[in-house]
């Protein structure tokens, strides 16, 4: 019989400690009826009954907010290459080819600009030598 009372006492202490920690760490918006300090005092003065009152009357239920869900690439129309406003559907290869053409044109323009600058500098040097 002593073992049973010992187990009940340990369970009551554990429940009281859990209730006090839960009350102390609960956000202010979720505490109902009394202030946090009064709830902690009530749980400590009336160990089991105070804990039960805390869990039944003191805690407000958590408000379910919008849960962010994972959005995989198959859910993203831009990733899938959905219909474009131009009406042409471009594949990855078409985009790669267009990017390469743009880079080649840019390189060609830069090279021509450098050649013109070099030619102008040579012409300036020749006219200065005369």
Secondary structure, DSSP 8 states (H G I E B T S, - for coil): -HHHHHHHHHHHHHHHHHHHHHHHHS-GGGB-SS-HHHHHHHHHHSHHHHHHHIIIIIB-------------GGG-HHHHT---TTS----HHHHHHHHHHHHHHHHHHHHHHHHHHHHHHHHHHHHHH-
